Amino acid sequence: MLPSSQSDIEEDGLEASVDQAIAACGGDVRATIRALIVANEYLESEVGELMKAVSHAYARGRFQTYSG
């Protein structure tokens, strides 16, 4: 668990990010949620594509495993 002061700092940062996202959408909370869902779907798609690319390259021996 994080110390109280660290947790407070992270919470303040999260609140500031929420305020910025809402402000970027003109104060419309529904538009903010919609934009975040679209962004999340895009990032999930990108992760999926990267995972496929890495798996394919790894299978072909293009990536070396890290042995510490």
Backbone as JSON, one array per atom type, in Angstrom:
{
  "sequence": "MLPSSQSDIEEDGLEASVDQAIAACGGDVRATIRALIVANEYLESEVGELMKAVSHAYARGRFQTYSG",
  "N": [[0.85, -1.18, 0.0], [0.45, 2.27, -0.69], [2.16, 5.04, 0.83], [0.39, 7.53, 2.71], [0.82, 10.23, 1.85], [1.91, 9.86, -0.73], [-0.2, 8.55, -1.97], [-2.12, 10.59, -1.86], [-0.93, 12.46, -3.57], [-0.99, 11.08, -6.01], [-3.76, 10.83, -6.29], [-4.49, 13.53, -6.53], [-3.26, 14.09, -8.97], [-4.7, 12.39, -10.64], [-7.26, 13.48, -10.41], [-6.78, 16.0, -11.56], [-6.23, 15.19, -14.16], [-8.71, 14.14, -14.89], [-10.26, 16.48, -14.8], [-9.0, 17.89, -16.89], [-9.6, 16.26, -19.1], [-12.39, 16.47, -19.2], [-12.63, 19.23, -19.63], [-11.42, 19.4, -22.15], [-13.39, 18.36, -23.69], [-15.27, 20.29, -23.75], [-16.69, 20.49, -21.37], [-18.67, 18.63, -21.45], [-19.71, 15.77, -20.08], [-20.65, 13.3, -21.05], [-19.61, 13.32, -23.66], [-16.94, 13.25, -23.02], [-16.68, 10.71, -21.83], [-17.38, 9.15, -24.04], [-15.25, 9.8, -25.8], [-13.1, 8.75, -24.32], [-13.74, 6.03, -24.34], [-13.55, 5.46, -27.09], [-10.82, 6.03, -27.47], [-9.71, 4.08, -25.79], [-10.55, 1.71, -27.08], [-9.11, 1.98, -29.46], [-6.46, 1.83, -28.47], [-6.5, -0.76, -27.39], [-6.77, -2.22, -29.75], [-4.35, -1.59, -31.01], [-2.54, -2.76, -29.19], [-3.22, -5.45, -29.53], [-2.43, -5.82, -32.22], [0.32, -5.36, -31.99], [1.03, -7.43, -30.26], [0.54, -9.64, -31.9], [2.46, -9.18, -33.9], [4.87, -9.3, -32.44], [4.73, -11.92, -31.45], [4.83, -13.36, -33.85], [7.35, -12.6, -34.87], [8.96, -13.49, -32.79], [8.54, -16.24, -32.93], [9.83, -16.77, -35.3], [12.4, -16.45, -34.58], [13.53, -13.93, -34.42], [13.7, -12.35, -32.21], [15.61, -12.21, -29.29], [15.63, -13.98, -26.25], [15.64, -12.59, -22.98], [18.06, -13.14, -20.63], [18.8, -12.2, -18.2]],
  "CA": [[0.0, 0.0, 0.0], [1.23, 3.49, -0.79], [2.04, 5.95, 1.96], [-0.72, 8.48, 2.56], [1.18, 11.4, 1.04], [2.06, 9.41, -2.12], [-1.55, 8.29, -2.44], [-2.76, 11.89, -2.06], [-0.34, 13.07, -4.77], [-1.54, 10.37, -7.17], [-5.17, 11.19, -6.38], [-4.54, 14.89, -7.07], [-2.91, 13.99, -10.38], [-5.83, 11.76, -11.32], [-8.33, 14.49, -10.46], [-6.38, 17.0, -12.54], [-6.4, 14.56, -15.48], [-10.16, 14.08, -15.14], [-10.68, 17.85, -15.11], [-8.48, 18.23, -18.21], [-10.36, 15.52, -20.11], [-13.72, 17.1, -19.3], [-12.45, 20.55, -20.24], [-11.12, 19.19, -23.57], [-14.66, 18.04, -24.35], [-16.18, 21.41, -23.56], [-17.49, 20.33, -20.17], [-19.68, 17.59, -21.69], [-19.22, 14.53, -19.48], [-20.96, 12.19, -21.97], [-18.63, 13.38, -24.75], [-15.67, 12.82, -22.43], [-16.72, 9.25, -21.7], [-17.35, 8.62, -25.4], [-13.88, 9.95, -26.29], [-12.24, 7.81, -23.61], [-14.05, 4.68, -24.83], [-12.96, 5.36, -28.42], [-9.37, 5.97, -27.29], [-9.4, 2.79, -25.2], [-10.7, 0.7, -28.13], [-7.97, 2.14, -30.36], [-5.27, 1.31, -27.81], [-6.64, -2.22, -27.33], [-6.49, -2.71, -31.09], [-2.9, -1.45, -31.2], [-1.88, -3.78, -28.37], [-3.45, -6.72, -30.21], [-1.57, -5.88, -33.4], [1.71, -5.49, -31.54], [1.21, -8.78, -29.71], [0.65, -10.55, -33.05], [3.75, -8.94, -34.56], [5.94, -9.81, -31.59], [4.62, -13.37, -31.43], [5.28, -13.85, -35.15], [8.8, -12.4, -34.94], [9.57, -14.37, -31.79], [8.48, -17.6, -33.47], [10.81, -16.87, -36.38], [13.73, -16.31, -34.0], [14.05, -12.58, -34.6], [13.9, -11.74, -30.91], [16.35, -13.04, -28.35], [15.09, -13.91, -24.9], [16.49, -11.93, -22.01], [18.42, -14.13, -19.61], [19.19, -11.55, -16.97]],
  "C": [[0.88, 1.23, 0.0], [1.09, 4.32, 0.48], [0.96, 7.0, 1.68], [-0.36, 9.65, 1.66], [1.34, 11.03, -0.43], [0.68, 9.17, -2.73], [-2.29, 9.6, -2.73], [-2.24, 12.56, -3.32], [-0.9, 12.41, -6.03], [-3.01, 10.71, -7.38], [-5.33, 12.59, -6.96], [-4.24, 14.89, -8.56], [-4.04, 13.39, -11.2], [-6.98, 12.76, -11.46], [-8.03, 15.56, -11.49], [-6.56, 16.45, -13.96], [-7.88, 14.47, -15.86], [-10.67, 15.47, -15.54], [-10.23, 18.27, -16.5], [-9.27, 17.53, -19.31], [-11.74, 16.13, -20.3], [-13.63, 18.46, -19.97], [-12.18, 20.42, -21.74], [-12.37, 18.87, -24.37], [-15.71, 19.11, -24.08], [-17.08, 21.27, -22.36], [-18.57, 19.27, -20.29], [-19.15, 16.24, -21.2], [-19.49, 13.33, -20.39], [-19.96, 12.17, -23.13], [-17.26, 12.93, -24.26], [-15.62, 11.31, -22.33], [-16.64, 8.61, -23.08], [-15.93, 8.67, -25.96], [-12.93, 8.97, -25.62], [-12.49, 6.37, -24.06], [-13.42, 4.47, -26.21], [-11.44, 5.23, -28.31], [-8.95, 4.61, -26.74], [-9.51, 1.67, -26.25], [-9.55, 0.77, -29.12], [-6.71, 1.53, -29.73], [-5.33, -0.22, -27.68], [-6.33, -2.85, -28.68], [-4.99, -2.67, -31.38], [-2.14, -2.51, -30.42], [-2.03, -5.15, -29.04], [-2.55, -6.88, -31.42], [-0.11, -6.05, -33.0], [1.98, -6.88, -30.98], [1.34, -9.8, -30.84], [2.01, -10.41, -33.72], [4.9, -9.51, -33.74], [5.9, -11.33, -31.56], [5.16, -13.96, -32.72], [6.8, -13.73, -35.26], [9.52, -13.31, -33.95], [9.62, -15.8, -32.31], [9.51, -17.8, -34.57], [12.24, -16.65, -35.88], [14.34, -14.93, -34.17], [14.3, -11.85, -33.28], [14.64, -12.71, -30.01], [15.69, -12.9, -26.99], [16.11, -13.28, -23.98], [16.79, -12.91, -20.88], [18.97, -13.51, -18.35], [20.57, -11.08, -16.99]]
}
